[in-house]
Amino acid sequence: MTLDIPDELIDWRAKGFWLPSGEVSVRDFVAARHSLLDGSFTWPLLVVRDSAVRANIATMAAYADRHGFSFAPHAKTTMAPTLLDAQLAAGAWAMTVATASQALVLRRLGVPRVLIANEVLDPTALRWLAAESARGWEVLLQVDSVAAVEAVAAAGGLPVLVELGHAGGRTGCRTVAEALTVARAAAAAPGVVLSGVTAYEGALPDAAAVDDLLATLAASARAMAGLLSAEVIVSAGGSAWFDRVVKAFEGQWLDGHRVRAVLRSGASVTHDDGFYSERTPFNREPGEGNLAAALELWAQVLSTPEPGLAIVGMGKRDVPFDEGLPAAAGLTVTRLNDHHAYVTGGAPAVGDLLRFGLSHPCTAFDKWRFIPVVDDADVVVDVLHTYF
């Protein structure tokens, strides 16, 4: 299937694109085959490397298929319809979102199946979700309390997954007993369909903690097995521990039921040069695959006011900084202001154009409305439009 992606117009409002007057459609801009250095852009500029994205999508699709998992990558990483379309074309079973607003975007784009990896309690959003579900759209959301189940039922009912969490974490039942209480409420609530269990292990510090949470998730599925239908969804998998998820849930392990195990690893589509490059499961299992960093931030040296210090024209408005700072070979970014980076190392000169790798793609895309995709010759082959 192909998503219904509009041909957006790029104009002077698009950061990084140099269009002082007039406007151009994405289709026409791509057809012109602009180069990064032909005057069509100004700096700073976020760029996506086409070859890396394509390879990453293929790698994760093959990995999920090889282990018998369905793949529902988290759309909130990019919220870029072109990338969502490419992931679906590669065999993604569904797309995952974090909010009702993101679910609305994906519905309008034509994504056929969506997992909301979060609790939704807003009655306005729940009524809309229930109505769209009644029209045939496949959408599932999470519940971790009887109150959440009652809110879903009051809106007309939806398929739900009972969420498990961990001490000190965010949402999710903390024990099997709590999960079973929520499951019983869901099974009894009019219009609510109990579809399985889910968790997020990505924030845990080590493999032992991850395995403990996944064991609790499996125990919860077994405890509520009598309430579940023939197919049971068991969903987990950030981008740091999906190998442990595969080890925990591979195969058919729930007696009397068919398990559909679902990975939701979203950052894998672009990977990075920082947080996930250090934590990807493929570092532990190199024979399973490899991901390549696809995000680049191009910025210019504005000043060298002191020996050993360069001030580069990029800052918190442009790059992620919550899970590590940008980096370039031989250079160190020590801190960021809103529009300036403090860089040490090397011998950059005023006016030099530098290319930085980024850390944590999930907080990169939302800073850019339009993002050029370039081939390995730095020619624009697509332009992403983000829907944040």
TIMIDO-572612 format. One record per residue (C-alpha): residue in one letter; x, y, z. Coordinates in steps of 0.001 Angstrom, whole numbers, padded with zeros to 6 digits, always signed. Layout:
# residues N
aXYZ...
This chain:
# residues 388
m+000000+000000+000000t+001032+003620-000509l+000251+006390+001932d-001647+009474+000846i+001238+011958+001116p+000472+015494-000100d+002939+017353-002305e+003858+020094+000159l+005049+023586-000750i+008434+024822+000481d+008897+028568+000930w+010706+031144+003082r+009357+029539+006260a+011435+026378+005771k+014546+026621+007946g+017724+025745+006081f+016206+026149+002607w+017192+029389+000884l+013997+030682-000757p+013853+034432-000083s+010885+034810-002433g+008387+032487-004044e+007666+028876-003306v+008293+025483-004825s+006641+022101-004410v+008611+019260-002900r+008186+017325-006151d+009641+020139-008252f+012447+020813-005787v+013510+017168-005910a+013201+017046-009689a+015685+019936-009942r+018355+017684-008341h+019828+020378-006154s+023157+019834-004459l+023782+020754-000848l+026392+023255-002005d+024676+024880-005018g+023181+027799-003082s+019791+026199-002424f+020466+025927+001310t+021817+027943+004177w+023238+026841+007508p+022600+025154+009838l+020850+022352+007955l+019683+018910+009038v+020250+016292+006344v+019177+012652+006024r+021478+010280+004142d+019350+008175+001774s+021602+005110+001542a+021785+004762+005323v+018021+005069+005814r+017288+002479+003146a+019802+000060+004622n+018429+000535+008154i+014843-000093+007077a+015864-003261+005249t+017971-004459+008180m+015195-004128+010747a+012584-005668+008434a+014836-008675+007868y+015648-008962+011575a+011998-008998+012622d+011076-011471+009889r+013986-013777+010733h+012816-014061+014341g+009112-014343+013575f+008222-010909+014971s+005856-008316+013582f+007398-004865+013311a+005522-001709+014339p+008219+000990+014374h+007563+004079+016443a+006463+006872+014107k+007066+009548+016749t+010797+009344+016010t+010388+011065+012642m+006687+011822+011985a+007831+012008+008356p+005264+010413+006006t+007855+009422+003411l+009796+007389+005972l+006637+005832+007397d+005625+004821+003883a+009035+003238+003272q+008796+001230+006502l+005327-000032+005614a+006517-000931+002110a+009309-002969+003714g+006746-005057+005586a+005974-003196+008814w+002830-004716+010338a+001764-001421+011925m+003084+001947+013016t+003331+003051+016635v+002546+006518+018018a+002637+008158+021438t-000398+010464+021348a-003889+010748+019948s-002750+013680+017801q-000089+011498+016185a-002702+008807+015633l-004869+011382+013840v-001978+012268+011524l-001412+008623+010639r-005125+008072+010067r-005231+010982+007625l-002160+009624+005847g-003823+006249+005416v-001781+004072+007775p-003998+000979+008132r-002977-000172+011617v-001720+001935+014545l-000579+001110+018061i-000794+003943+020591a+002000+003126+023034n+000482+005207+025783e-002611+005729+027876v-005309+007910+026287l-007843+009398+028716d-009165+012444+026847p-012832+011617+026119t-012855+013701+022922a-009913+011774+021489l-011254+008440+022720r-014642+009000+021069w-012924+009796+017771l-010672+006733+018042a-013655+004522+018835a-015628+005901+015900e-012721+005348+013498s-012271+001836+014867a-015946+001145+014229r-015372+002246+010615g-012716-000421+010198w-009498+001287+011210e-007266-000960+013283v-006073+000927+016348l-004951-000363+019739l-004091+001590+022864q-002678+000825+026289v-004368+000728+029686d-002774+000375+033109s-005732+001075+035399v-009395+000274+035815a-010094+004003+035391a-008461+003914+031959v-010574+000904+030970e-013719+002717+032090a-012753+005773+030023v-012290+003611+026920a-015603+001877+027502a-017434+005167+028025a-016181+006388+024645g-017566+003347+022844g-014826+000783+023312l-011544-000117+021589p-009019-002941+021517v-006539-002500+024377l-003245-003889+025595v-002571-004070+029332e+000679-002243+030013l+003337-003443+032423g+005885-001043+033878h+008683-001058+036425a+009480+000690+039697g+010485+004293+039121g+009427+004093+035481r+006622+005795+033691t+003200+004232+032975g+002326+000549+033402c+001109-001839+036083r+003891-002726+038497t+002830-006290+039308v+001175-009297+037684a-001708-008960+040159e-002336-005353+039110a-002194-006325+035443l-004701-009122+036004t-007104-006721+037730v-006942-004375+034735a-007323-007291+032321r-010451-008524+034092a-011931-005039+033929a-011153-004821+030209a-012624-008247+029486a-015843-007272+031261a-016209-003741+029861p-018706-003270+027015g-017019-002612+023698v-013502-003088+025064v-011448-005898+023507l-008570-007307+025547s-005902-007953+022895g-002727-008638+024877v+000052-007083+026918t+002761-004528+026347a+005760-002863+027985y+008617-000464+027329e+012031-001593+028504g+014179+001050+026837a+014870+003160+029932l+016174+000298+032044p+019884+000299+032919d+021002-003229+032107a+020067-006594+030646a+019114-008079+034021a+016548-005346+034668v+015202-005702+031142d+014862-009453+031496d+013004-009012+034796l+010447-006711+033195l+009980-009011+030199a+009532-011996+032514t+006794-010060+034326l+005184-009285+030974a+005173-012974+030041a+003828-013952+033463s+001031-011423+033064a+000076-012879+029682r-000075-016333+031221a-002126-015099+034184m-004759-013534+031952a-004684-016242+029262g-008228-017326+030040l-009471-013827+029234l-007638-013546+025903s-008713-014525+022401a-006872-016991+020165e-004285-014437+018986v-002461-012553+021709i-000353-009461+021031v+002799-009185+023131s+004527-005905+022365a+007807-004348+023516g+011114-003239+022097g+012783+000124+022145s+015941+000524+020092a+018414-000403+022837w+017231-003848+024003f+015281-005446+021191d+017610-008477+021276r+016404-009242+024813v+012798-008864+023661v+013413-011375+020876k+015018-013814+023295a+012082-013502+025699f+009197-013815+023246e+010420-015676+020182g+008306-018702+019276q+004916-019889+020505w+005096-020034+024302l+001550-019276+025468d-000419-022525+025602g-003707-022440+023735h-002937-019137+022012r-001037-017841+019025v+001416-015137+020083r+001971-012179+017789a+005166-010671+019152v+005591-007047+018090l+008759-004946+018140r+008380-001144+018214s+011989+000024+017749g+011689+003479+016171a+015125+005110+016362s+016550+002372+014141v+015260+004087+010994t+018021+006702+011153h+020136+005351+014027d+022699+007929+015275d+026331+008670+016078g+025869+008777+019843f+023312+007276+022197y+022121+004421+019980s+025444+003797+018290e+026685+002812+021757r+023589+000870+022794t+022304-000890+019689p+021823-004633+020190f+023796-005203+017002n+026932-004297+018977r+026228-007386+021079e+025137-009522+018126p+027040-008243+015057g+026018-011253+013011e+022376-010145+013205g+022819-006891+011322n+024213-003404+011309l+022698+000071+011434a+024210+003221+009931a+023884+006797+011155a+021690+008661+008666l+021407+012081+010325e+023888+014896+009669l+023886+018509+010778w+025813+020860+008506a+026904+024117+010129q+029418+026901+009579v+032223+028171+011785l+031235+031719+012740s+034177+032748+014896t+037438+031550+016421p+037613+034099+019252e+040210+032281+021372p+042941+029727+020723g+041416+026261+020667l+037807+027490+020549a+035517+027704+017532i+031963+029003+017658v+029760+027128+015188g+026341+028271+014015m+024131+025547+015441g+022417+025260+018783k+019582+023863+020852r+017064+025071+018281d+018683+022825+015682v+020120+019662+017247p+019223+017172+019990f+021117+017603+023246d+019207+015485+025784e+021177+012253+025216g+024568+013571+024143l+025891+016465+022067p+026688+016472+018348a+030131+015257+017300a+032515+015490+014347a+035813+013743+013680g+038600+015392+015672l+036224+017930+017226t+034341+018100+020521v+031173+020069+021150t+031415+021131+024790r+028127+023024+025125l+025296+024644+023206n+023425+027933+023372d+020214+028498+021449h+022088+029144+018194h+025766+028563+018954a+027967+025549+019598y+031275+025709+021482v+033746+023464+019676t+037268+022459+020672g+039907+020393+018893g+041252+020460+015369a+041930+023709+013565p+038631+024926+012081a+038780+028302+010360v+036168+031017+010122g+033777+030143+007302d+034497+026402+007294l+031471+024190+006739l+031423+021272+009179r+029336+018098+009226f+028262+016753+012624g+026758+013460+013635l+023899+013599+016131s+022807+011687+019211h+019174+010624+019842p+017120+011008+016644c+013844+011162+018580t+014556+014792+019507a+016092+015822+016177f+013262+015677+013650d+010833+017857+015596k+013175+020850+015208w+012852+020839+011398r+009776+021229+009204f+011502+020195+005959i+014603+017979+005747p+016490+017226+002517v+017380+013602+001822v+020611+013296-000145d+022397+010540-002010d+026068+009767-001540a+026991+012535-003992d+025084+015083-001819v+022337+015487-004430v+018803+015927-003068v+016651+012885-003852d+013734+013650-001530v+012530+016191+001007l+010928+015006+004226h+008077+016993+005718t+007672+016377+009456y+004220+016395+011077f+004835+017456+014675
